[in-house]
Amino acid sequence: MTYSASYRRILNRMGYYSYQNGLIIRHLNEEGRWDSHLQHCRSFIIKAIEFYNPKIITVLGSGWLLDLPIAEMIEKKIRIRLVDIVHPPEVRQQVADFLNIELIEEDVTGGLIEEVWEKAGNRFFINKLKSLSDIVVPEYIPSGDYGMVISLNILTQLESLLVAYIEKHASVKDEELLGFRTAIQEKHVAFLKQNPSVLLTDINEVITVKSGQVSRVPTLLADIPEGRFAEQWIWDFDLTGTDFYTRRSVMNMKAVIF
């Protein structure tokens, strides 16, 4: 789809373009340290494809295609539907010649981006939003025949920019924000459970600061089923200390075939 100019401004104001560009820059800065994680993702997805033998695959959060075995999927002549809020121009160019690949730009939260903008945007210090009770977390339903669904490392990211925006334009309790984040993740998992699906997600982030102190921050808030198959590994997310050179972090990852 082609977004209206006003919607593109919303995405820009809420940081979606900057986030996307920042992700590829971080990947390049890590100079290959993400390779093990990316290979784990691709290998697990290939196992799911071999298990379900799907004719159609819908990838939610396709991003830069780093963690997707796109070459193997093309070779199997699978119809591939890549869904993301915005597709990088480089990705559009990469897949342009493949007739079995469809690029779809949609809000995977089902419209929550616009909902948050309408309820929390254009507010200043004196009239900050006081409650999230009027913000309804919708259900996302892809259009058309979506076959096997892959949730590609986006479960814990669906709420990140929304929460950051709310924190600037609202004054709500931490418990309410936690409930909001949890509801977003639960809606996503509920959709996946209704279909042949693959979930790849971080569970928590282990942070080591310069002093050597280690803390574990939960990122997965929704309950996920055991599934038919599951694997876990560690993603060396930021070993170079790019977060202002004050901390390094790794992600504990989990992948599940529903």
C-alpha positions as CSV (number, residue, x, y, z in Angstrom):
1,M,0.0,0.0,0.0
2,T,1.0,3.6,-0.3
3,Y,0.7,5.6,2.9
4,S,-0.8,9.1,2.9
5,A,1.6,11.9,3.6
6,S,0.0,12.5,7.0
7,Y,0.5,8.8,8.0
8,R,4.1,8.9,6.9
9,R,4.5,12.0,9.2
10,I,3.1,10.0,12.1
11,L,5.6,7.2,11.5
12,N,8.4,9.7,11.3
13,R,7.4,11.5,14.4
14,M,7.1,8.3,16.3
15,G,10.5,7.1,15.2
16,Y,9.8,4.2,12.9
17,Y,12.2,5.3,10.1
18,S,15.0,6.1,12.5
19,Y,14.5,2.8,14.3
20,Q,14.7,0.8,11.1
21,N,17.9,2.6,10.0
22,G,19.4,2.3,13.4
23,L,19.0,-1.5,13.3
24,I,21.0,-2.0,10.2
25,I,23.7,0.4,11.5
26,R,24.0,-1.5,14.7
27,H,24.2,-4.8,12.8
28,L,27.1,-3.3,10.7
29,N,28.8,-2.0,13.8
30,E,28.8,-5.4,15.4
31,E,31.0,-6.6,12.6
32,G,29.7,-10.2,12.3
33,R,28.9,-10.8,16.0
34,W,25.2,-11.2,15.1
35,D,26.0,-14.0,12.6
36,S,25.4,-16.9,15.1
37,H,22.0,-15.5,16.1
38,L,21.0,-14.9,12.5
39,Q,22.0,-18.4,11.5
40,H,19.9,-19.8,14.4
41,C,16.9,-17.9,13.1
42,R,17.3,-19.0,9.5
43,S,17.9,-22.7,10.5
44,F,14.9,-22.8,12.7
45,I,12.6,-21.3,10.0
46,I,13.9,-23.9,7.6
47,K,12.9,-26.6,10.1
48,A,9.4,-25.1,10.3
49,I,9.1,-25.0,6.5
50,E,10.2,-28.7,6.3
51,F,7.6,-29.6,8.9
52,Y,4.6,-27.7,7.4
53,N,5.6,-27.6,3.8
54,P,3.6,-24.5,3.2
55,K,2.6,-23.0,-0.2
56,I,2.3,-19.5,1.3
57,I,4.3,-17.9,4.1
58,T,3.5,-14.5,5.7
59,V,6.5,-13.0,7.5
60,L,5.5,-10.4,10.1
61,G,8.4,-7.9,10.8
62,S,10.4,-8.9,7.7
63,G,12.8,-5.9,8.2
64,W,16.1,-6.1,6.4
65,L,15.7,-9.9,5.8
66,L,18.8,-10.6,7.8
67,D,17.2,-13.4,9.8
68,L,15.1,-14.9,7.1
69,P,16.3,-17.8,4.8
70,I,15.0,-15.9,1.8
71,A,17.1,-17.8,-0.8
72,E,15.9,-21.2,0.4
73,M,12.3,-20.0,0.4
74,I,12.6,-18.7,-3.1
75,E,14.2,-22.0,-4.2
76,K,11.2,-23.9,-2.9
77,K,8.9,-21.7,-4.9
78,I,6.9,-20.7,-1.9
79,R,4.7,-17.6,-2.2
80,I,6.2,-15.2,0.2
81,R,4.4,-12.3,1.8
82,L,6.7,-9.8,3.6
83,V,4.8,-7.6,6.0
84,D,6.3,-4.6,7.8
85,I,5.3,-1.1,8.8
86,V,7.9,0.2,6.2
87,H,10.1,-1.7,3.8
88,P,13.7,-0.3,3.3
89,P,14.4,0.8,-0.3
90,E,17.3,-1.7,-0.4
91,V,14.9,-4.6,0.4
92,R,12.4,-3.4,-2.3
93,Q,15.3,-3.5,-4.8
94,Q,16.5,-6.9,-3.6
95,V,13.2,-8.7,-4.1
96,A,11.9,-6.6,-7.1
97,D,12.6,-9.4,-9.7
98,F,10.9,-12.2,-7.8
99,L,7.3,-12.6,-8.8
100,N,6.5,-14.9,-5.9
101,I,7.4,-12.2,-3.3
102,E,4.8,-9.7,-2.2
103,L,5.7,-6.6,-0.1
104,I,3.0,-5.5,2.2
105,E,3.2,-2.4,4.4
106,E,0.9,-2.8,7.4
107,D,0.8,-2.0,11.1
108,V,1.2,-5.5,12.7
109,T,-0.4,-4.2,15.9
110,G,-3.7,-3.9,13.9
111,G,-3.8,-0.1,13.9
112,L,-2.5,0.7,17.3
113,I,0.1,3.2,16.0
114,E,-2.6,5.5,14.7
115,E,-4.7,4.9,17.9
116,V,-1.8,6.0,20.1
117,W,-1.2,9.0,17.9
118,E,-4.8,10.1,18.1
119,K,-5.1,9.7,21.9
120,A,-1.6,10.8,23.0
121,G,-0.3,13.0,20.2
122,N,-0.4,16.8,20.2
123,R,-0.4,16.9,24.0
124,F,2.0,19.0,26.1
125,F,3.1,19.2,29.7
126,I,-0.1,20.8,31.0
127,N,-2.5,18.3,29.3
128,K,-0.6,15.0,29.2
129,L,-2.7,11.9,28.8
130,K,-3.5,10.6,32.3
131,S,-4.7,7.1,31.5
132,L,-4.4,4.5,28.8
133,S,-8.0,3.1,29.4
134,D,-9.3,4.6,26.2
135,I,-6.6,3.0,24.1
136,V,-7.9,-0.3,22.8
137,V,-5.3,-2.9,21.7
138,P,-6.8,-4.3,18.5
139,E,-6.3,-7.7,16.9
140,Y,-4.2,-7.9,13.7
141,I,-5.5,-10.0,10.9
142,P,-3.5,-10.1,7.7
143,S,-5.4,-9.6,4.4
144,G,-5.8,-12.5,2.0
145,D,-4.5,-16.0,2.3
146,Y,-1.6,-15.9,4.7
147,G,-0.6,-19.6,5.0
148,M,2.1,-20.3,7.6
149,V,3.0,-17.2,9.7
150,I,6.4,-16.2,10.9
151,S,6.7,-13.7,13.7
152,L,10.3,-12.6,13.1
153,N,11.8,-11.1,16.2
154,I,9.1,-8.5,16.6
155,L,7.0,-9.7,19.6
156,T,8.8,-7.6,22.2
157,Q,9.4,-4.7,19.7
158,L,5.7,-4.1,18.8
159,E,5.3,-1.9,21.9
160,S,8.7,-0.3,22.2
161,L,8.2,2.8,20.1
162,L,4.6,3.2,21.2
163,V,5.6,3.1,24.9
164,A,8.5,5.5,24.2
165,Y,6.0,7.9,22.6
166,I,3.5,7.5,25.4
167,E,6.1,8.2,28.0
168,K,6.7,11.6,26.4
169,H,3.1,12.5,26.0
170,A,1.4,10.9,28.9
171,S,1.7,10.7,32.6
172,V,0.6,7.2,33.6
173,K,1.6,4.7,36.2
174,D,4.3,2.1,35.5
175,E,1.7,-0.7,36.2
176,E,-0.6,0.6,33.5
177,L,2.3,0.8,30.9
178,L,3.2,-2.8,31.9
179,G,-0.4,-3.9,31.3
180,F,-0.4,-2.1,27.9
181,R,2.8,-3.8,26.8
182,T,1.5,-7.2,28.0
183,A,-1.8,-6.8,26.1
184,I,0.0,-6.0,22.9
185,Q,2.1,-9.2,23.2
186,E,-0.8,-11.3,24.2
187,K,-2.9,-10.2,21.2
188,H,0.0,-11.1,18.9
189,V,0.5,-14.5,20.5
190,A,-3.2,-15.2,20.4
191,F,-3.2,-14.6,16.6
192,L,-0.2,-16.9,16.1
193,K,-1.8,-19.7,18.1
194,Q,-4.7,-19.8,15.6
195,N,-2.5,-20.7,12.6
196,P,0.5,-22.8,11.6
197,S,3.1,-20.4,13.0
198,V,6.7,-19.8,13.9
199,L,7.6,-17.4,16.7
200,L,11.1,-16.1,17.2
201,T,11.6,-13.7,20.1
202,D,13.8,-12.5,22.9
203,I,12.9,-13.5,26.4
204,N,15.1,-11.2,28.4
205,E,18.1,-8.9,28.1
206,V,21.2,-9.5,30.2
207,I,23.0,-6.2,30.8
208,T,26.6,-5.8,32.0
209,V,27.6,-2.3,32.9
210,K,31.1,-0.9,33.1
211,S,31.5,-1.7,36.8
212,G,30.8,-5.3,36.1
213,Q,27.3,-5.4,37.6
214,V,24.9,-7.7,35.8
215,S,21.1,-7.3,35.6
216,R,18.4,-9.3,33.8
217,V,15.5,-7.4,32.2
218,P,12.5,-9.4,31.2
219,T,11.3,-8.5,27.7
220,L,8.8,-11.4,27.1
221,L,5.6,-10.6,29.0
222,A,3.1,-12.9,27.4
223,D,2.8,-16.6,28.0
224,I,3.8,-18.6,25.0
225,P,2.9,-22.3,24.4
226,E,5.5,-25.0,24.4
227,G,4.6,-25.7,20.8
228,R,5.6,-28.7,18.6
229,F,9.3,-27.8,18.7
230,A,11.3,-25.2,20.5
231,E,14.9,-24.0,20.7
232,Q,16.8,-21.4,22.7
233,W,20.1,-19.6,22.2
234,I,22.0,-16.4,23.1
235,W,22.1,-13.4,20.8
236,D,25.3,-11.3,21.3
237,F,23.3,-8.1,20.8
238,D,25.7,-5.4,21.8
239,L,29.2,-6.7,22.7
240,T,30.9,-3.6,21.4
241,G,29.4,-1.4,24.0
242,T,27.8,1.0,21.5
243,D,25.2,2.1,24.1
244,F,27.4,5.1,25.0
245,Y,30.2,2.7,25.9
246,T,28.7,2.2,29.4
247,R,27.0,-1.2,29.0
248,R,27.0,-4.4,27.0
249,S,24.1,-6.7,26.5
250,V,23.1,-10.2,25.3
251,M,19.6,-11.4,24.6
252,N,18.2,-14.8,25.6
253,M,16.2,-16.0,22.6
254,K,13.5,-18.6,22.1
255,A,11.9,-20.0,18.9
256,V,8.7,-22.0,18.8
257,I,6.8,-23.9,16.1
258,F,3.1,-23.8,17.0
